[in-house]
Each structure stands twice: as C-alpha cells, then as structure tokens.
Amino acid sequence: MCLALASTSFFTGCRSLDRFDTTPPAAYCGGIVGGSQLESGFIQTGAPPSLELALTLDTSSLTTRPGSLTSNDAASGFCSPSPLFDTAPLRAIPEILHDALSQIDLGPGHEHTFFAWVDSTCQGTMLAVVSLLTNGDVEVRLLKPGPDLPDDGKSDPSKAAGFALFYLQRHATGCGF
C-alpha cells in the first residue's frame, strides 16, 4: 500500500511538457523585453523596441524540430518587406543533448530550457534559447553573431551582433500577424 501511494505521488508530482504544445491557430505571443535601454542588432539604435514574436511549439519534437518563429516586423524591420522570421523552423542541436549544457538551470520558475538554431529571413542563423516556465509562459532569448571584422563605428547596424529577450504568453487565437 505504501509503495502504491509513493508511486502515485511521484507521478502526479511530475509535469508533462506537452501542456506547452500549440495547435493552430494557438501560439505564444509577446514582445522584446528591456524597454528603450535595449539596443542591439535586432532593433534600430535609438528606436523604441516593437519587435514581437509568435512561437509555435511541439514538445514531442524537442530533439528535432520543436517549433517555429514568426515576427511582426515586415513593414519596418531589417528584412523589409519580409519579416525577420517567417514561420522559421527551430532546429534542435543534437550535440547539446549529450552535454551538461542541456541541464542548464536559469533559476526559479524555469521548468525546461532547450537550445535551437533558427534562420532569419535576411540576418542569418541565430541561436534560440527557449525556456518553458512553470506558469505556462515562455521566454525566448535570441543571440545573433556579429561579423568577424572589428567594428569601426561605421558598420551597418543590421550586421551587428545582438541579443534579445522575449516574454511570450499563450494566445488561443494566435498573435494577429
């Protein structure tokens, strides 16, 4: 009897990640975090950040293609008239799955974090760090490499290295872009 009770409490204490799955038209939606202090290769220097992401997720594919990203910046972004991300697939990084990095803990409230590559429409490949939060929301961190050449202050800001953090919440009807 004690064994049965112990195993029941063990299984009910575990939370399945499939609660984060989206089926169309549902998506996780949200904007860049950091207010006007965040100036990177993701937004024009000095401009108020307005970049928003839509994220779809399939947690049964975390080791292959866990989802996709779409952005709302087609009219005024670096890739205009295309958005920065246009249903860009997230591509898992299998090598990380066997490394200690796959066990990264970003602190309280972070239930699971995974790494993926994502190709932008015109800015190349970026690293996405996706954190599934215990409250049901998602954080996406995007890291964009810069050029190999030193910055001479005259370079195109769209070519600069960048970092951006997005806080996304689930919307049953999608993000509207």
PyMOL commands that set and color helices and strands:
alter all, ss='L'
color gray80, all
select helices_A, chain A and resi 2-13+17-20+35-37+59-61+94-98+100-103+157-159
alter helices_A, ss='H'
color red, helices_A
select strands_A, chain A and resi 27-33+52-57+67-71+88-92+110-119+125-133+138-144+162-171
alter strands_A, ss='S'
color yellow, strands_A
deselect
rebuild
show_as cartoon
